Amino acid sequence: MTELSPLDAGFMEMEDTDRHISLGIGAVAILEGDPPTRERFRVGLDRGLALHERLRQRVRRAPWDLAAPVWEDDPNFDPEHHIRWMALPEPRDESALRELVATELAEPFDRDHPLWEVVVVENLGGGRWAMIVRAHHSMVDGISGITLFESFCDPVAEAPRLKQEKRSRAGLFTAAARAVRLPLTLPVFVVGAARSLVPVVFAAVAPAPDSSLNGPIGRQRRYAVARTSLSEVREIAEALGVTVNDVAVAAIAAAYRRLLQARGERPAPGKLRVLVPVSMRAVEAKYIPDNRVSAMIVELPIEVEQPVERLTAAHERIARHRSRGEAEAEKSLLSLADRLPFAVAAWVFRTASRVPQRGVGALATNIPGPRHWLTLGGQKVLEIWPAIPIAMRVRTTVAILSYADQLNFGITGDYDTTPDIEEIASGIATEVAVLLAHARSRAL
């Protein structure tokens, strides 16, 4: 048995505290042709099960949360418990598929079984079918999540045999030992991280100007998609001297600027702070299904009117946050949590979940996906849409996923407070087109 990290266990504490959230990360694949038979579909699924031990494990909690939860083999594991087949209702188009994705994102996982599911969606128009793969945030982050999806697809090369990383099990004796060592370990980590961590904490707790982007969320979700070309985004980045991630963040800033203006709100400086996850995953850990993320909190330049100036501002702000070492500081904070008695760490997460934060208005994350085309049972994967949950009064999230020559943005929103979620999707696509025109005009 392996122990959950404080961050992974913290995600479950958040769900237990707020029944309005379900922290599942999803990938939606659209494939050509007709869906496979159930027997043929199981071939790919069984391949993934053979690679990922975690898919056969469930979470067992200790009495009174005195020790960290552990992953243990599910004695009654049955793959069929995690597979559902659905026929898309009329009009059988992508809007109907997006509604289905939104519904799935709100569904909680069954804690008595491994925390993942696959939904095969038949009857999608245009001679296509879809597959929704969802796993709990405690199991995967964005990178290992897309790797999990890849493992269900046809292999393109010899896949590495996965070696599950072990975390020492923390029983009651280990928890007591951590408590004894706490006076020695606490000052060392706090002093090392405090200088870089202060700006992160301040950005998270300091109230931002009033905005419709932040506030209580309900149980239902909305979901939208913006499609862009990765080669065109790279062309923009090269022409304007920035990164692909900078272009994506600037497009998101423009979309939120237009959304606020459409709502009759002024896109003032400091009005939108965005949590930007940063992967701390080493290359050799790509195929290990767990969660390895840190974060920065960045103020999006929604007050900047001109597109190129807005892109430059986004580039400079992200670079400034990276230079301050905020992601490493937050990683150090998680290392500190790992040394605390679990009962203390659990109390901290529960308390934080109850605090009505008003400093962060959105979350955006960039996930590098497969550079090559995938197939499943010989059928081409035409597109992949990313989907991440909302929580902690953050009413919208944006996941950015590259696949082959595509760069797709999956936007999740609260149903009641984001009826205009399509404005974000159209705003992103429009901004990329505008920046591409500026980039090409400079090349003339």
N, C-alpha and C positions, 0 to 999 in steps of 0.2 A: 504494500500500500504506500502511496505517496501523498504528501501533505499539500494542501492548497496554499498558495502564497497569500499574504495579507490582502493584496489587491484583488485576487480572484475571489477570496472569501468575502471581501468587501462588496463586490458586485451582488452577491447573494443577500448580504445584509441590507443593501439598498432596496432590493425587491421585497424583502420581508417588511421593511419599514413603509414602503409606498406601493400599495397594491395596484396603482395605476400604471406601473411600468413593467415591461418584460424585456430583459437585456439579451436579446438574441441578435447576432450578426448574420446577415443573409447575403446570398449571391443568387441572382436569377439568371439562368441560362436559357437562351432561345435557340432552338435547334431546327434544322431543316428536316422535312419529311414527316412521316408518321411516327408516333411514339413506339418504342420497342415492346415486345411482349414482356410480361413480368419475369419470365425465366431469363431472357436476354438482358434485361435491366439489372437483374441480380448479379450478373457476371462482373459488371463494373463496381457495383456496391461491395461485393465480397472482396474485390481487389483492394478497395480502400480500407475495409475492415481488417484485412491482413496486414496492412501497413501501419494502421493507427490503433495501438492498444487502448488509447483513451476512449475510443468510440464504444468500447465494451464495458466501460466503467461508470459507476454512479458515485454520488457524493454521500458520505456518511458523516454526520455531525456528532461531536462528543457531547455527553450530558452537560447541560448548563453552559455550553460553549467554553469550557475551561481549557480545552485544547483545540487546535486548528482542525477543521474538517479534513477528511482524507478521501482520496480516490480509491475505490475498491472495486474488484470485479463484480459485475452484476450476476448473481447466481442464476437468474432467470432470463438472461439476455436472449432476445429474439429479434433479429433484424426487421421482421415484418411489423413489429410494434412501432418502428420509426419511419415506415414508408406509407404514404397515402396517395391514392390516385383520384384525381378530380377532373371532371369535364367542365371547361370554361363555359359559362352561360352566354347567351346572346348579349351583345352583338358579336361575341367571340373575337374582339379586337384587343389592341394593346391597352386601351383604357380599362377594359374589363380585367385584364391581367394585372394592371397596376392596383386596381381595387382589391383584387385577391391578395396581392403582396402586402398591402396595407393591413388587411385583416390578419394575415399570418404573423406580421410583426408584433401584433398586440397579444398573441396567444402565449400564455405561460408554458414553461416546460414542466413535464412530470418529474418531480424530484426523486421519485422511486426508481427511475430508470436513467440511462445515459442521456445527457442533455443535448440532443440533436435530433433533427428530423429532415426528411426529404419528401417533397410534394411533387409528384409527376402531374403536369397539367396538360390534358388532352384538349382537342377541339379548338386550338388557336388558329385563327384564320391565316390565309396565305400559305397553306401547306406546311405549317410549322407546329411544334409543340414546345413546351417549356418545362423547366425543372427548377424548383425553389429549394435551395440547400440552406438550412439554418442551424446554427450551433450557439450555445450559451456563451456569453462574453467571458466567463471563467475558463472556458476551454480554449478559445482561440482569440487572437487579435487579427487585424486585417490581413497581414501577410500569411500567417499560417492558416487563416481561414480560406484564402483563395487556393493555397496549396492543398487543403483538404478537398476542395472541389475538384482540383486537377487529378487527385488520386482516384476519383470515380471515373475519369475519362480514359480513353485508350492511351496506353503508354507510348511515348514518342522516343524514349531512350530507356536504358536500364535504370529503374527507379531505385534510390538508395533504400536499403533495409533499415528501417527506423529503429534506433536505440532509444528507448524511453529514458529521459533524464530523471534521476531519482532525487527527491528531496527527503532528508532524514525525517522520519516520523516523529511528531512531537506529542508524546503522551503527557500525562499529568506530571510525571517526574521532570520531564524536560521543561514544561511550562513553569514549574516551581523554580528550576535552575535559572531560567531567563529572568524571573523576578529578582532572584538574588544578585544576578550580574547587572541589573538595570542601572544602579547608581554609577557603575563604571562605564558602561557602554553608551548611555544616553548623552553625556556631555561631549564625547568624542564625535559622534555623528552630528549632533546639533550644531556644534561650532563649525564643522566642515561644510555644512550645507546652508547655513543661515544666510550668508551674504548673498548668494545667488537666489535663494528661495524667497526672500522677502518680497521682491517684485511680483512673483507668482501669486503668493498669498494675498497681497494687497489687491491685485487685479481681480482675484476671485471674490473677495469679500466686500470691496469698496463698491457702493451702489453706483450704477451707471445712470445716465439720464433716463427718465421714464420712456418705455418703449413697448410696443405691442409684441415684440419678439421674445419677451421674457415674462414668465408668470406661471400660474398653475396650469397643469395639463390634465386632460381627461384620459379615458381608457381607449378610445378609438384613434385610428391613425389615417393619414393620407400619404400617398406616395407619388412622386413624379420623377421623370428622367429627362436629362439634357444630354444630347449626343453631340460630340465634337470629334474632329480628326486629330489624332496624335501627331501626325506629320505636320499639320498646319500649326498646331500649338508649338511644336519644336521650331518651326520656321519663325514664328513670332519671337520666341525666346532668343534665338541666335541673332536675329536682326536688331533686337532692342537690348541685348546684353544682360539678360536675366535667365532664370531657370524655368523649366516647365512648371514646377510647383508654384513659382511666382505668378505665372500667367493664370493658372487655375485659381489661385487665391484672389487675384485682381478681378477675374470674371465673377467670382462669388461676391466680392465687394460691390461691383456694379449692379449685380442682381438685387442685393439687399437695398442698395440705394434707391433703385427704381421701385422696389416693393414698398419702402417707407413713403416715398413720394406719392405712390398710388393710394396709400392709406391716409394721406393728408398729414404725414409727419415729416419733420425737418431732419435730414440726415446730418446731424451735427457731429463735430469732432468728439470722439470718445463715447459715442452712443452705442456702438456695437463692438463688444469684446468677444472674440471667438476663441474657443478652446481648440488648439491644433495638436492632435496627438503626434508624437515623434517615436518611430520605431527604435527600440534599443536591441533589436534582434541581430545577432551575429550571423554571418553568411552560413556557417556550419549548422546553425540552429533553425534554418528555414523550414525543415520538415518535422519539427517537433511541435505538436499541437498544444500550445499553451499561450499565455498572454504576456507579452514583453513590450509594453509601451510606456512612454513617459509623455510629457505634455508641455506646451507653452500656451500662454494666453496673450493673444495679439489683438490690438485695436485695428480693425479694418478701416482703410481710408475712405469711408463712404462719403465724407464731406468733400472730397476732391472731384471736381466736375469733369475735367478732361481725361480721356481714357489712358493716354500714355503717361501723363503725370500720376494718375492713380496707380498704374502698374509700377512705376518707379517708387512711389511711396510704399506700396506693399512689399517690394523687394527690400527696401531699406529697413523697414520695420521688422521683417522676419530675420534679416541678418543681424540686427541689433539685439534681438531676443536670443538668438543662437550664441552670439558673442558673450552674452552675460552668463551663459551656462545654465539656463533655467531648466532645460530638459534633464541635464545631469543632476541638478539639485533635487528635482522631484524624484529622480531615481534613487538618490541618497535617502530621501525621506521614506521611500518604500523599503529600502534596506533597513532603516531604523525600525519601521513597523515590523519587519521580519524578526527583530530581536526582542520585541515587546512580548509579554505574555499575551496569548491570543485573546483572553477575555478582555484585556485592556484595549487591544486593537479593534475588537468587535464593537466595544462601546464607543470608540472614536468614530467608526464608520456609521453607526446608528445615529449618533448625535449629529454628525455632518449631514446625514440624509434628511434630518428634520429641520435643518436651518434653511429658511427661505432665501437662498442666494439670489441676488439681483445684479451681480456684476458680469455674468456671462450670458450672452444672448443667443449663441449658436455654437455648433461644433462642426468642424470640417476636417476630414482626414483623406490623405492621398495614399492609395494602395497600388503598388506596382504589380500588375498581373502578368500573365503569360505573354511572351513576345511572339509566340507562334500560334497558329490556328489549332484549336483542339477539336477532337471528335469523340463521340460516345457511341459505341456500337457501330462505328463507321459513318455516323451522321455528323455533319459539321456543326460546331457550335458557332452560330452566327453573331451572337452578342452576349455580353455579360453585364448585368446591372448590379451594382453594389447597393446594399441596404444596411443601415445601422440604426439603432434605437434612439429614442429621446428619453430624457430623465432630468431630474434636478431642476425643474422649471425652465429647461431649455426647450423651446417649442419647435425648433427645426434643427435638423442635422443634414450635412452634405457629405456624401462619400464619393471620392473620385477614384475611378479604376481604369487603368490602362490595360488593353487587351489587343494584341496584334497592332493594327493601325487605328484603333479606336481609343478615345478618352471619354468615358461616360460618367455622368454625375447622377447619383441616386439621391433624391431629396426625400427625407421623411419628415412629416409634420404632424402636429396635434390636429385632430379632426375639427374640433370646435373653433379653435383660434387661428387656423391657417386654411380657410376655404380658398384662398388665392394662391395656393402652393405652385400652380403652374406658372405664375409670374416669375418665380425664382428660376424655374427651368428655362423659360424663354429668355430671361435676362442674361443667363450664363451664355447661351448660344449666341445671342445678339452681340454680347461684348467680345467674344472670341472672333466673330466675323469683323467687328469694327477694328480690333487690334491687328487682325491679319491685313486689312486694307492699309492701315498705317505702316505696317512692316514692309509691305510690298511697295508702297509709295516711296519709302526711303531708299529702296534698292534701285529705283529708276535713275 
